[in-house]
Amino acid sequence: MNIRVLGLPLAVAALLALGGCSSPTVVTLQNGTQYLTKDTPKTKNGDGFYEFVDISGKHVKVKADDVATVRKEK
């Protein structure tokens, strides 16, 4: 009985905490193309590319030189 009573609130709290970790970001390229991402893009060490997944689920890899701005969505 105690596991059921405590389990549901703990599961809800865990889901809310994970949902708060994402930070939507707008990546704007030099040519004006914009991508909306779920999380801040990561750069790979040494190869000079940004890699991210846009909101449609598409994996995108662009040269760091082609990126104009990376800003968090408000």
MDAnalysis code that builds the backbone (N, CA, C; Angstrom):
import MDAnalysis as mda
import numpy as np

u = mda.Universe.empty(222, n_residues=74, atom_resindex=np.repeat(np.arange(74), 3), trajectory=True)
u.add_TopologyAttr("name", ["N", "CA", "C"] * 74)
u.add_TopologyAttr("resid", np.arange(1, 75))
u.add_TopologyAttr("resname", ["MET", "ASN", "ILE", "ARG", "VAL", "LEU", "GLY", "LEU", "PRO", "LEU", "ALA", "VAL", "ALA", "ALA", "LEU", "LEU", "ALA", "LEU", "GLY", "GLY", "CYS", "SER", "SER", "PRO", "THR", "VAL", "VAL", "THR", "LEU", "GLN", "ASN", "GLY", "THR", "GLN", "TYR", "LEU", "THR", "LYS", "ASP", "THR", "PRO", "LYS", "THR", "LYS", "ASN", "GLY", "ASP", "GLY", "PHE", "TYR", "GLU", "PHE", "VAL", "ASP", "ILE", "SER", "GLY", "LYS", "HIS", "VAL", "LYS", "VAL", "LYS", "ALA", "ASP", "ASP", "VAL", "ALA", "THR", "VAL", "ARG", "LYS", "GLU", "LYS"])
u.atoms.positions = np.array([
    [0.822, -1.198, 0.000],
    [0.000, 0.000, 0.000],
    [0.866, 1.262, 0.000],
    [1.891, 1.285, 0.832],
    [2.745, 2.476, 0.905],
    [3.490, 2.732, -0.396],
    [3.859, 1.658, -1.115],
    [4.579, 1.838, -2.367],
    [3.688, 2.526, -3.389],
    [2.428, 2.152, -3.454],
    [1.501, 2.789, -4.397],
    [1.254, 4.243, -4.026],
    [1.135, 4.502, -2.753],
    [0.856, 5.863, -2.296],
    [2.054, 6.769, -2.572],
    [3.257, 6.276, -2.365],
    [4.454, 7.084, -2.576],
    [4.946, 7.046, -4.023],
    [4.676, 5.971, -4.737],
    [5.203, 5.790, -6.082],
    [4.681, 6.803, -7.082],
    [3.384, 7.050, -7.082],
    [2.801, 7.976, -8.049],
    [3.326, 9.400, -7.883],
    [3.335, 9.960, -6.690],
    [3.880, 11.318, -6.554],
    [5.367, 11.408, -6.924],
    [6.126, 10.356, -6.602],
    [7.545, 10.367, -6.966],
    [7.720, 10.295, -8.477],
    [6.910, 9.504, -9.158],
    [6.985, 9.416, -10.618],
    [6.626, 10.751, -11.262],
    [5.596, 11.410, -10.758],
    [5.183, 12.713, -11.289],
    [6.289, 13.739, -11.069],
    [6.896, 13.737, -9.900],
    [7.976, 14.679, -9.604],
    [9.173, 14.446, -10.518],
    [9.498, 13.184, -10.788],
    [10.622, 12.867, -11.671],
    [10.353, 13.363, -13.092],
    [9.142, 13.176, -13.592],
    [8.797, 13.641, -14.936],
    [8.855, 15.161, -15.042],
    [8.377, 15.839, -14.024],
    [8.431, 17.298, -14.026],
    [9.870, 17.796, -13.977],
    [10.714, 17.124, -13.214],
    [12.119, 17.530, -13.133],
    [12.821, 17.330, -14.467],
    [12.545, 16.226, -15.142],
    [13.163, 15.983, -16.442],
    [12.662, 16.966, -17.485],
    [11.420, 17.341, -17.436],
    [10.863, 18.301, -18.383],
    [11.481, 19.676, -18.234],
    [11.915, 20.012, -17.047],
    [12.524, 21.303, -16.797],
    [13.964, 21.399, -17.264],
    [14.569, 20.272, -17.633],
    [15.971, 20.258, -18.042],
    [16.185, 20.730, -19.473],
    [15.192, 20.607, -20.298],
    [15.387, 21.017, -21.687],
    [15.312, 22.532, -21.800],
    [16.108, 23.057, -22.703],
    [16.101, 24.494, -22.927],
    [16.011, 24.739, -24.429],
    [14.798, 25.025, -24.927],
    [14.624, 25.270, -26.363],
    [15.567, 26.376, -26.849],
    [16.172, 26.143, -27.996],
    [17.188, 27.037, -28.523],
    [16.928, 27.315, -29.993],
    [17.213, 28.537, -30.434],
    [17.111, 28.904, -31.841],
    [18.533, 29.036, -32.383],
    [18.821, 28.254, -33.433],
    [20.115, 28.316, -34.108],
    [19.888, 29.034, -35.435],
    [20.553, 30.169, -35.628],
    [20.422, 30.944, -36.857],
    [21.719, 30.840, -37.650],
    [21.590, 30.470, -38.922],
    [22.758, 30.349, -39.790],
    [23.051, 31.684, -40.473],
    [24.222, 31.798, -41.069],
    [24.634, 33.018, -41.763],
    [23.684, 33.369, -42.905],
    [23.060, 32.350, -43.535],
    [22.156, 32.610, -44.661],
    [20.723, 32.918, -44.208],
    [20.485, 32.996, -42.895],
    [19.176, 33.348, -42.368],
    [18.301, 32.167, -41.982],
    [18.717, 30.954, -42.316],
    [17.959, 29.766, -41.930],
    [17.957, 29.627, -40.417],
    [16.786, 29.322, -39.858],
    [16.680, 29.145, -38.414],
    [16.199, 27.738, -38.096],
    [16.767, 27.161, -37.051],
    [16.354, 25.864, -36.546],
    [15.934, 26.037, -35.096],
    [14.815, 25.447, -34.727],
    [14.383, 25.421, -33.335],
    [14.705, 24.044, -32.793],
    [15.475, 23.997, -31.713],
    [15.899, 22.732, -31.130],
    [15.292, 22.563, -29.745],
    [15.259, 21.319, -29.288],
    [14.747, 21.037, -27.949],
    [15.772, 21.385, -26.882],
    [17.047, 21.173, -27.183],
    [18.131, 21.419, -26.246],
    [19.228, 22.249, -26.908],
    [20.127, 22.771, -26.098],
    [21.248, 23.545, -26.621],
    [22.143, 22.633, -27.457],
    [22.528, 23.055, -28.659],
    [23.378, 22.229, -29.522],
    [24.745, 21.971, -28.904],
    [25.297, 20.835, -29.245],
    [26.626, 20.456, -28.774],
    [27.615, 20.614, -29.927],
    [28.832, 21.034, -29.607],
    [29.889, 21.054, -30.620],
    [30.800, 19.877, -30.355],
    [31.232, 19.239, -31.415],
    [32.170, 18.123, -31.272],
    [33.583, 18.679, -31.154],
    [34.392, 17.999, -30.396],
    [35.775, 18.439, -30.212],
    [36.567, 18.267, -31.500],
    [37.170, 19.341, -31.953],
    [38.108, 19.260, -33.049],
    [37.537, 19.332, -34.446],
    [36.296, 18.927, -34.679],
    [35.831, 18.931, -36.070],
    [35.094, 20.207, -36.457],
    [34.732, 21.047, -35.484],
    [34.159, 22.353, -35.797],
    [32.733, 22.337, -36.316],
    [31.926, 21.372, -35.904],
    [30.541, 21.285, -36.326],
    [29.601, 21.376, -35.132],
    [28.444, 21.976, -35.353],
    [27.350, 21.914, -34.395],
    [26.466, 20.739, -34.795],
    [26.049, 19.951, -33.808],
    [25.124, 18.846, -34.056],
    [23.943, 18.999, -33.124],
    [22.740, 18.845, -33.680],
    [21.531, 18.940, -32.871],
    [20.379, 18.251, -33.580],
    [19.300, 18.065, -32.835],
    [18.062, 17.510, -33.383],
    [17.029, 18.622, -33.327],
    [16.436, 18.953, -34.481],
    [15.432, 20.023, -34.482],
    [14.100, 19.483, -33.939],
    [13.108, 20.360, -33.825],
    [11.853, 19.956, -33.186],
    [11.066, 18.936, -34.000],
    [11.388, 18.780, -35.276],
    [10.707, 17.758, -36.083],
    [11.397, 16.406, -35.964],
    [12.519, 16.348, -35.229],
    [13.231, 15.096, -35.022],
    [14.358, 14.850, -36.011],
    [14.642, 15.814, -36.872],
    [15.682, 15.677, -37.883],
    [17.056, 15.978, -37.272],
    [18.025, 15.086, -37.521],
    [19.393, 15.285, -37.055],
    [20.083, 16.263, -38.012],
    [20.643, 17.350, -37.457],
    [21.269, 18.396, -38.269],
    [22.719, 18.558, -37.818],
    [23.614, 18.668, -38.800],
    [25.032, 18.927, -38.531],
    [25.473, 20.055, -39.448],
    [25.929, 21.170, -38.860],
    [26.369, 22.323, -39.653],
    [27.735, 22.789, -39.158],
    [28.489, 23.386, -40.079],
    [29.793, 23.942, -39.711],
    [29.599, 25.079, -38.721],
    [30.495, 25.177, -37.770],
    [30.427, 26.255, -36.787],
    [30.572, 27.615, -37.463],
    [31.316, 27.669, -38.567],
    [31.500, 28.927, -39.301],
    [30.202, 29.407, -39.948],
    [29.285, 28.488, -40.221],
    [28.011, 28.843, -40.840],
    [26.959, 29.319, -39.838],
    [27.236, 29.175, -38.547],
    [26.281, 29.553, -37.495],
    [26.494, 31.016, -37.116],
    [25.414, 31.795, -37.213],
    [25.490, 33.213, -36.831],
    [25.236, 33.379, -35.334],
    [24.127, 32.784, -34.835],
    [23.793, 32.917, -33.418],
    [23.180, 31.623, -32.886],
    [23.361, 31.422, -31.595],
    [22.694, 30.344, -30.856],
    [22.132, 31.011, -29.608],
    [20.799, 31.066, -29.526],
    [20.190, 31.738, -28.366],
    [19.040, 30.907, -27.829],
    [18.843, 31.016, -26.526],
    [17.737, 30.300, -25.879],
    [16.418, 30.960, -26.231],
    [15.428, 30.140, -26.530],
    [14.084, 30.623, -26.825],
    [13.442, 31.107, -25.528],
    [12.710, 32.189, -25.609],
    [12.081, 32.744, -24.400],
    [10.688, 32.233, -24.213],
])
